[in-house]
Amino acid sequence: MTPSGTTSKAASAPTHLIRYAKIHGAGHRPWLTAMLTWRPTKVAAIALANKLARMA
């Protein structure tokens, strides 16, 4: 069983990265820019969190 709030903590860093990408651009993550054009921000944040978890 996971502790309460784990999902929100896991999505915190990707949400920050998405906010940064919206302001400054995400040239090194073109898939993220493409996803943000057709998906809500929270969905893109979870996708980014999953991708970061796979790379770790």
N, CA, C and O atoms as a printed pandas DataFrame, in Angstrom:
     atom_number atom_name residue_name chain_id  residue_number  x_coord  y_coord  z_coord
0              1         N          MET        A               1    0.839   -1.172    0.000
1              2        CA          MET        A               1    0.000    0.000    0.000
2              3         C          MET        A               1    0.889    1.242    0.000
3              4         O          MET        A               1    1.863    1.318    0.749
4              5         N          THR        A               2    0.552    2.197   -0.832
5              6        CA          THR        A               2    1.360    3.408   -0.892
6              7         C          THR        A               2    0.825    4.460    0.067
7              8         O          THR        A               2   -0.374    4.504    0.341
8              9         N          PRO        A               3    1.708    5.302    0.573
9             10        CA          PRO        A               3    1.247    6.353    1.477
10            11         C          PRO        A               3    0.372    7.368    0.759
11            12         O          PRO        A               3    0.480    7.554   -0.453
12            13         N          SER        A               4   -0.473    8.006    1.505
13            14        CA          SER        A               4   -1.361    9.014    0.951
14            15         C          SER        A               4   -0.547   10.174    0.389
15            16         O          SER        A               4    0.404   10.633    1.021
16            17         N          GLY        A               5   -0.917   10.644   -0.790
17            18        CA          GLY        A               5   -0.241   11.791   -1.388
18            19         C          GLY        A               5    0.961   11.444   -2.229
19            20         O          GLY        A               5    1.638   12.350   -2.714
20            21         N          THR        A               6    1.259   10.167   -2.424
21            22        CA          THR        A               6    2.423    9.780   -3.204
22            23         C          THR        A               6    2.317   10.245   -4.644
23            24         O          THR        A               6    3.298   10.710   -5.225
24            25         N          THR        A               7    1.131   10.122   -5.221
25            26        CA          THR        A               7    0.954   10.519   -6.614
26            27         C          THR        A               7    1.178   12.012   -6.786
27            28         O          THR        A               7    1.819   12.431   -7.750
28            29         N          SER        A               8    0.667   12.815   -5.876
29            30        CA          SER        A               8    0.836   14.253   -6.022
30            31         C          SER        A               8    2.297   14.652   -5.866
31            32         O          SER        A               8    2.752   15.580   -6.535
32            33         N          LYS        A               9    3.050   13.966   -4.987
33            34        CA          LYS        A               9    4.466   14.258   -4.844
34            35         C          LYS        A               9    5.242   13.809   -6.076
35            36         O          LYS        A               9    6.195   14.471   -6.488
36            37         N          ALA        A              10    4.838   12.694   -6.660
37            38        CA          ALA        A              10    5.527   12.179   -7.837
38            39         C          ALA        A              10    5.296   13.074   -9.045
39            40         O          ALA        A              10    6.141   13.135   -9.937
40            41         N          ALA        A              11    4.173   13.761   -9.086
41            42        CA          ALA        A              11    3.863   14.631  -10.216
42            43         C          ALA        A              11    4.318   16.067   -9.988
43            44         O          ALA        A              11    4.141   16.912  -10.865
44            45         N          SER        A              12    4.895   16.356   -8.840
45            46        CA          SER        A              12    5.302   17.717   -8.524
46            47         C          SER        A              12    6.462   18.192   -9.396
47            48         O          SER        A              12    6.392   19.272   -9.981
48            49         N          ALA        A              13    7.513   17.407   -9.488
49            50        CA          ALA        A              13    8.673   17.791  -10.289
50            51         C          ALA        A              13    8.333   17.882  -11.775
51            52         O          ALA        A              13    8.717   18.860  -12.416
52            53         N          PRO        A              14    7.623   16.898  -12.352
53            54        CA          PRO        A              14    7.249   17.034  -13.759
54            55         C          PRO        A              14    6.354   18.250  -14.025
55            56         O          PRO        A              14    6.444   18.866  -15.086
56            57         N          THR        A              15    5.493   18.595  -13.065
57            58        CA          THR        A              15    4.654   19.778  -13.234
58            59         C          THR        A              15    5.521   21.028  -13.289
59            60         O          THR        A              15    5.255   21.938  -14.074
60            61         N          HIS        A              16    6.547   21.073  -12.464
61            62        CA          HIS        A              16    7.475   22.199  -12.497
62            63         C          HIS        A              16    8.198   22.253  -13.838
63            64         O          HIS        A              16    8.357   23.332  -14.410
64            65         N          LEU        A              17    8.637   21.106  -14.347
65            66        CA          LEU        A              17    9.324   21.071  -15.633
66            67         C          LEU        A              17    8.403   21.528  -16.767
67            68         O          LEU        A              17    8.845   22.200  -17.698
68            69         N          ILE        A              18    7.128   21.163  -16.683
69            70        CA          ILE        A              18    6.169   21.574  -17.710
70            71         C          ILE        A              18    5.944   23.085  -17.636
71            72         O          ILE        A              18    5.884   23.760  -18.663
72            73         N          ARG        A              19    5.820   23.608  -16.417
73            74        CA          ARG        A              19    5.654   25.058  -16.257
74            75         C          ARG        A              19    6.863   25.792  -16.835
75            76         O          ARG        A              19    6.702   26.805  -17.516
76            77         N          TYR        A              20    8.054   25.297  -16.576
77            78        CA          TYR        A              20    9.284   25.878  -17.110
78            79         C          TYR        A              20    9.296   25.790  -18.642
79            80         O          TYR        A              20    9.679   26.741  -19.324
80            81         N          ALA        A              21    8.875   24.641  -19.169
81            82        CA          ALA        A              21    8.866   24.452  -20.623
82            83         C          ALA        A              21    7.886   25.394  -21.306
83            84         O          ALA        A              21    8.156   25.874  -22.407
84            85         N          LYS        A              22    6.754   25.665  -20.670
85            86        CA          LYS        A              22    5.779   26.584  -21.258
86            87         C          LYS        A              22    6.333   28.004  -21.325
87            88         O          LYS        A              22    6.036   28.746  -22.261
88            89         N          ILE        A              23    7.141   28.382  -20.331
89            90        CA          ILE        A              23    7.692   29.733  -20.290
90            91         C          ILE        A              23    8.914   29.864  -21.197
91            92         O          ILE        A              23    9.017   30.814  -21.974
92            93         N          HIS        A              24    9.837   28.909  -21.096
93            94        CA          HIS        A              24   11.124   29.020  -21.771
94            95         C          HIS        A              24   11.263   28.148  -23.011
95            96         O          HIS        A              24   12.233   28.296  -23.754
96            97         N          GLY        A              25   10.336   27.257  -23.249
97            98        CA          GLY        A              25   10.428   26.344  -24.377
98            99         C          GLY        A              25   11.071   25.030  -23.976
99           100         O          GLY        A              25   11.847   24.968  -23.022
100          101         N          ALA        A              26   10.743   23.991  -24.706
101          102        CA          ALA        A              26   11.272   22.657  -24.406
102          103         C          ALA        A              26   11.934   22.097  -25.652
103          104         O          ALA        A              26   11.486   21.097  -26.212
104          105         N          GLY        A              27   12.994   22.743  -26.074
105          106        CA          GLY        A              27   13.690   22.319  -27.281
106          107         C          GLY        A              27   14.325   20.948  -27.168
107          108         O          GLY        A              27   14.431   20.234  -28.164
108          109         N          HIS        A              28   14.748   20.567  -25.972
109          110        CA          HIS        A              28   15.395   19.270  -25.780
110          111         C          HIS        A              28   14.385   18.156  -25.510
111          112         O          HIS        A              28   14.769   16.990  -25.418
112          113         N          ARG        A              29   13.096   18.497  -25.381
113          114        CA          ARG        A              29   12.038   17.498  -25.201
114          115         C          ARG        A              29   10.903   17.780  -26.192
115          116         O          ARG        A              29    9.832   18.231  -25.787
116          117         N          PRO        A              30   11.125   17.521  -27.474
117          118        CA          PRO        A              30   10.076   17.842  -28.458
118          119         C          PRO        A              30    8.800   17.029  -28.265
119          120         O          PRO        A              30    7.717   17.502  -28.611
120          121         N          TRP        A              31    8.901   15.823  -27.722
121          122        CA          TRP        A              31    7.708   15.013  -27.481
122          123         C          TRP        A              31    6.821   15.675  -26.437
123          124         O          TRP        A              31    5.597   15.558  -26.500
124          125         N          LEU        A              32    7.431   16.379  -25.464
125          126        CA          LEU        A              32    6.658   17.063  -24.428
126          127         C          LEU        A              32    5.910   18.254  -25.022
127          128         O          LEU        A              32    4.748   18.491  -24.692
128          129         N          THR        A              33    6.573   18.993  -25.888
129          130        CA          THR        A              33    5.915   20.116  -26.553
130          131         C          THR        A              33    4.741   19.626  -27.383
131          132         O          THR        A              33    3.677   20.244  -27.380
132          133         N          ALA        A              34    4.927   18.521  -28.091
133          134        CA          ALA        A              34    3.841   17.971  -28.901
134          135         C          ALA        A              34    2.693   17.488  -28.026
135          136         O          ALA        A              34    1.527   17.687  -28.367
136          137         N          MET        A              35    3.012   16.857  -26.906
137          138        CA          MET        A              35    1.961   16.354  -26.027
138          139         C          MET        A              35    1.161   17.498  -25.407
139          140         O          MET        A              35   -0.053   17.384  -25.236
140          141         N          LEU        A              36    1.830   18.589  -25.072
141          142        CA          LEU        A              36    1.141   19.729  -24.458
142          143         C          LEU        A              36    0.163   20.399  -25.416
143          144         O          LEU        A              36   -0.750   21.097  -24.975
144          145         N          THR        A              37    0.341   20.199  -26.715
145          146        CA          THR        A              37   -0.588   20.802  -27.677
146          147         C          THR        A              37   -1.911   20.051  -27.740
147          148         O          THR        A              37   -2.930   20.638  -28.104
148          149         N          TRP        A              38   -1.918   18.753  -27.390
149          150        CA          TRP        A              38   -3.164   17.994  -27.530
150          151         C          TRP        A              38   -3.590   17.251  -26.275
151          152         O          TRP        A              38   -4.568   16.505  -26.317
152          153         N          ARG        A              39   -2.890   17.428  -25.156
153          154        CA          ARG        A              39   -3.290   16.803  -23.893
154          155         C          ARG        A              39   -3.296   17.850  -22.782
155          156         O          ARG        A              39   -2.562   18.835  -22.853
156          157         N          PRO        A              40   -4.126   17.640  -21.753
157          158        CA          PRO        A              40   -4.098   18.549  -20.603
158          159         C          PRO        A              40   -2.748   18.484  -19.866
159          160         O          PRO        A              40   -2.015   17.502  -19.979
160          161         N          THR        A              41   -2.441   19.529  -19.127
161          162        CA          THR        A              41   -1.158   19.626  -18.437
162          163         C          THR        A              41   -0.947   18.484  -17.458
163          164         O          THR        A              41    0.158   17.947  -17.372
164          165         N          LYS        A              42   -1.973   18.102  -16.724
165          166        CA          LYS        A              42   -1.832   17.027  -15.736
166          167         C          LYS        A              42   -1.510   15.693  -16.402
167          168         O          LYS        A              42   -0.723   14.914  -15.864
168          169         N          VAL        A              43   -2.095   15.419  -17.546
169          170        CA          VAL        A              43   -1.813   14.172  -18.274
170          171         C          VAL        A              43   -0.368   14.175  -18.755
171          172         O          VAL        A              43    0.320   13.158  -18.668
172          173         N          ALA        A              44    0.091   15.311  -19.259
173          174        CA          ALA        A              44    1.480   15.417  -19.694
174          175         C          ALA        A              44    2.431   15.270  -18.512
175          176         O          ALA        A              44    3.509   14.693  -18.653
176          177         N          ALA        A              45    2.042   15.789  -17.346
177          178        CA          ALA        A              45    2.885   15.665  -16.151
178          179         C          ALA        A              45    3.031   14.210  -15.732
179          180         O          ALA        A              45    4.127   13.782  -15.368
180          181         N          ILE        A              46    1.953   13.448  -15.776
181          182        CA          ILE        A              46    2.021   12.034  -15.418
182          183         C          ILE        A              46    2.852   11.267  -16.439
183          184         O          ILE        A              46    3.620   10.377  -16.072
184          185         N          ALA        A              47    2.704   11.605  -17.717
185          186        CA          ALA        A              47    3.518   10.950  -18.750
186          187         C          ALA        A              47    4.996   11.247  -18.536
187          188         O          ALA        A              47    5.838   10.361  -18.682
188          189         N          LEU        A              48    5.313   12.498  -18.189
189          190        CA          LEU        A              48    6.697   12.857  -17.920
190          191         C          LEU        A              48    7.220   12.154  -16.674
191          192         O          LEU        A              48    8.370   11.715  -16.655
192          193         N          ALA        A              49    6.402   12.040  -15.639
193          194        CA          ALA        A              49    6.796   11.321  -14.427
194          195         C          ALA        A              49    7.077    9.857  -14.737
195          196         O          ALA        A              49    8.048    9.293  -14.232
196          197         N          ASN        A              50    6.241    9.239  -15.559
197          198        CA          ASN        A              50    6.469    7.842  -15.948
198          199         C          ASN        A              50    7.752    7.696  -16.740
199          200         O          ASN        A              50    8.504    6.744  -16.529
200          201         N          LYS        A              51    8.015    8.625  -17.650
201          202        CA          LYS        A              51    9.227    8.550  -18.453
202          203         C          LYS        A              51   10.469    8.728  -17.579
203          204         O          LYS        A              51   11.464    8.025  -17.761
204          205         N          LEU        A              52   10.410    9.680  -16.619
205          206        CA          LEU        A              52   11.541    9.879  -15.715
206          207         C          LEU        A              52   11.760    8.657  -14.830
207          208         O          LEU        A              52   12.902    8.304  -14.534
208          209         N          ALA        A              53   10.680    8.011  -14.405
209          210        CA          ALA        A              53   10.804    6.822  -13.572
210          211         C          ALA        A              53   11.432    5.663  -14.360
211          212         O          ALA        A              53   12.225    4.897  -13.813
212          213         N          ARG        A              54   11.080    5.539  -15.624
213          214        CA          ARG        A              54   11.666    4.472  -16.453
214          215         C          ARG        A              54   13.155    4.699  -16.677
215          216         O          ARG        A              54   13.930    3.747  -16.769
216          217         N          MET        A              55   13.553    5.977  -16.763
217          218        CA          MET        A              55   14.969    6.273  -17.015
218          219         C          MET        A              55   15.828    6.101  -15.756
219          220         O          MET        A              55   17.042    5.921  -15.854
220          221         N          ALA        A              56   15.210    6.155  -14.592
221          222        CA          ALA        A              56   15.983    6.054  -13.327
222          223         C          ALA        A              56   16.396    4.635  -13.028
223          224         O          ALA        A              56   17.044    4.382  -12.013
